Amino acid sequence: MDYVSALVPPVVMAALFIGVIVTIVKSQGGANKAKEDAAVDATLARAEQVEQTGLDRPVS
């Protein structure tokens, strides 16, 4: 019975790891992709705007 108690933790961890990977793969693309891309584009546009106006420089 020692071999069963030795094998249970790695098997449980492997199953959880596979579940995490499957969840990550399933969440890529689809309806959420457009929202995520829009959020990233808005953040990049704001960063470029701040950089161009010089608001990111500390006031001396």
N, C-alpha and C positions, 0 to 999 in steps of 0.2 A: 504493500500500500504506500510505501514511501515514494515510489516512482509516480504515483498519481498526484500526490501533493507537490512533487517537484515539477510536474508538467502543467498543472493548472494555471499558475500565474503567467507563464509565457503564452499559453494558448489564449487566455483572457486578454492579455495585452495585444496580441496579434489581432484578435477579433475587433477590439476597440480601434486599433490603428487602421485596419481596413475600413471600418465604418467612417472614420474621419476622412480618409482619402476619398471614399465614395461621395461623401457629403460635399467635399471641396469640388470635386469634378462635376457633380450635378449642379452646383450653384454657379458655375461658370457659364456665361452667355445667357440666352433667354431674355425674358422681360426685364430682368434687373440690370442687364448689361447696358442698356441705353441710359438708365438713371445713373449708374456708376460712371459711365463715360462722361455724361453731362456734368457731374459733380467734379470730376478731375479736370475737365476743360475749364470750368468756371474758376477753379482754384488756380490753375496755370495762368488764366487770363488776368486774374487779380494780382498775382505775383509779378507778371510782366508790367502791369499798370503801375504798381508800387515802385518797381525798379526804374521805370521811365520817368516817373515824377520825382524821384529822389527821396521819397518818404521813408525809405529804409535806412537812411544815414542818421546817425545820432547827432543831436544838436549840441554844438560846442559853446 
